[in-house]
Amino acid sequence: MAKILALDSGTTSVRAMVFDERGRELGMCQQEIQQAYPHTGWVEEDPMEIWDKQMRVCAQLLKQLNMEAREIDCIGITNQRETLVAWDRTTGKPIYPAIVWQCRRTEAYCGQLKERGLTEWFQTKTGLIPDAYFSATKAAWVLQYVEGAREMAARGDLLFGTIDTWLIWNATGGKTYATDYSNASRTMLFNIQDLDWDAEILEFFGLSRDNLPQIYESGADYGVVRSDILGAPIPITAVLGDQQSALFGHLCLEKSEAKCTYGTGAFILANIGQKPIASKQGLLTTVAWGYKGRVDYAFEGSIFMAGAVVGWLRDNLGIIRKASDTEAMATSVPSSEGVYFVSTFQGLGAPWWQNGRRASIQGMSRKTNGNHIVRAALESVAYRVRDVVGAMEREMGMPCKTLRADGGMTANHFLMQFQSDILQIPVSTGTEAEVTALGAAYMAGLAGGVWRDAAELAGFVAEAERFYPQISAVAADELYDGWLEAIGISAKEIT
């Protein structure tokens, strides 16, 4: 029986999971990692802690399963994206803490890039817009503010990498310095047309190829984990950024197939086929994955407030005790009675991009009670997903047939049903909660010879529930029109 080890190196925890040749989870171990906030808006992590704990959970899992490392056929890695590590080629030690994707230290610099009219230049090449989210300006910050970094980089002694690259470097004892298309496409240094680091952008930021890893397909030979780490040499055969890995885990392999991960925020990705499309509607274009010469691209839209809306109801408004209370409260009233919860606590993200906007609850009357507000808060998540999915459909010129959903909020049946209603398409949830790790395992197994092709994986998919629209398209549009009015978007902006 084949066994695949998936390393899921997330933002606040690292996990190790083992899957069998039927895609079934055999076990999981997890440990939290610490974040530091040295200044307002700054977020950092210790790269050595990430590496040490990632290997520790692997060892713990093997012990828990009473399994030898030699029983593992291959390893797939999935990771928090955009987070940047800088280390010394000679010593292998970081020269500065990892700058996390959430860190906003380069926000002002990104504003300057936009003011200089460089947004279209970057977007055409990378599919991204200048933002502190991405890795490029983090690297520029290290070169400018970390003592000796620029000189090290000029000598070729300073290495930059995202978390996948950092794990691979350490796991292979420095023999493999590599990343994959999906992670490279989140750096704002990678040309998504040429599938390579962009020479002009590297020069713009004062970088060279010596400072950056080799770029491989997502399913490829990334070297072998040293025998002394886990007890046997194990090949690393796949790397995927976490959101792309979830898309692959849902087997969204064809154009217009889409997934939404409902966590603190919500991440929506749609497969757009084998040609990148420059978005005109506020979406990001990214590489989904590359395998056997085929490269799939995706549109991505991020929603800042999803599960965080429920947290606000609990912690700030105090009208629920726990997240699970929201479903019963929402279904206790037939509708929100015209109430719209505009959850723009962190601005209005894709596809509208209205930064600095205040949140509000609109349309209340004297009959409004806590149940209406809770229902409107859940509905706001579904409306925001329609904002993004609608933009994706307009860009692709074709509808999304089904939305595949994962994440903690999928347990809320009211939200999943309303999501189907407002999108007017089925919403499907799966039985495997850890879809991100599963995607890395699928890719690793394909590249490692466990499975012949992706078609073989289709038989492993087990659907937990499927929600179908229960209201008419006219009713859905009326509700959504009320949402657009609440957020101040005119019909002209959605054509």
Phi, psi and omega in degrees: 000124180289148178225133182239129178263124176252127174259119181246097184263092186270187185286322183241357177204160173243144182228156169230135180223147175243132177241151177263187186287356173258009181074018180270136179286127179261337181176163182209141171230148186214145172221143178283151172241152187268146173247149177240147183231075187295334177216164178303125179085352179268141176223126182227158174221161180269114181300326180292323177296318179300312181296310183300314183288329177296319177287327180296317180291330175297312180297319179296320181294316178300319178295316181300322181271001183053050187237142175272149180300328181293346178279348180277126182283318184196169183235138170242139181245133169229149194207157168303136186266166173070335179299133189247133172244138176237126182218164182277124181301324185283311184272337184076009183261142176296145177262355181197155176302157175295132178266112190284152181306331181286346188292134183250020185297335182258018183301315181296319178298317178297323176300322178294322179297320179293318180297331179280001177078028185263000183302310182294324178301311179292317184295320180298320182279317192250346185080359184244163174250152181303120180203149179296342177306320191271167192282333190302311183287339173294316177297318178299322178296316179300315180299325184277324192247345178267122186303128176081355185294318183296320179293318177300317181297318181298326179280350184083013181269348181260124179252135173250149176192155171279178189299325177301315181297319179297317179294317181296316179304311181289320182295327182262009181065033179081005181282332180241121177241095192208161171218178178245172181304318187294319178286320179300325183288356178257007184267340189071021176241353191253128179275112186285349174277313184274346182058047180203163173302138182272119186300319181294320180290321177302313180297321180302320183265003178076031181246163173227170179298334178297338182267000187229152184285163169293149183248124181243168169298162182293324172257106187198177178273107179257018179093189187234135175295132181304141183299328185284351183277309182244352177112354177197153177286125181236128181288139172265117188241003179203146174218133177213137169299152192301317182289322175294324178296321176295321177299318178290322178298329175278358182057043173277076191263350183243158182304136178083355175283132190226155176224155173228127174260115182264098177239220174303314167249194176225135181243120181247126175234141175231131175294126181247012176094200189264010176232131178291142178241124177285119184287139173251006186235032172080018178258160173264144173254129185220162173279128177283308177188167173228137179201128178052044175084351178259132178242125175258141178250165180216150163271144177228138173224130183250139177247125188288326187238110172232269174301333179296335176295316178295321176300322179293320177301323181281310190275328184257316182270332176071024182262359169227156176264326180212160186302324183293344177295335190294326183296311180297321180294319182294322182277354180282348177238146184290337178200177176277002177056042176081006179276133176237127180261106182268097192271052184267052180295332179241030183086175181253109185280214184304143356266009188269324177055063174251093182284149174077007181286141178277149175281160180201160171241118189244155174084015181285149173233182180292342178276349182295132175230184184300327180295320178296320181292318178297315179299315180297325179295315177294319179299328181298326178295316180295321177297318181294324176295320177295323175309311185285312181298321178299318178296320178297317180296320179295321179293319183280337184074023179203154183279156167278125185283326181211146172254121178266128190242143172215174182104167188301326184286350177292345176289344180273103185294326177300313181298315181297320178293316180294327177298317177296317180300312188283333175274337185062034173220161177293148173242126186244133173246148183256171180276338180270116182289326186265067185292329180297311178295323180298320178299318178295322178293318177302311182295319179297318180294323176296310182290333181269003175085010177290321178237152182285315183203172184294333180299329180294335182285337185302328181289349181271344187287123177245118181274129178282306180211155176227127182253130180249151178303135179243005173235163182284162176298324179296315179295320179296317180295323179297316178297317182291325176300322176296323177295313180301320178296320181295326181265001175076032179255128180271161180300332180298332184278355181240024177261000000 
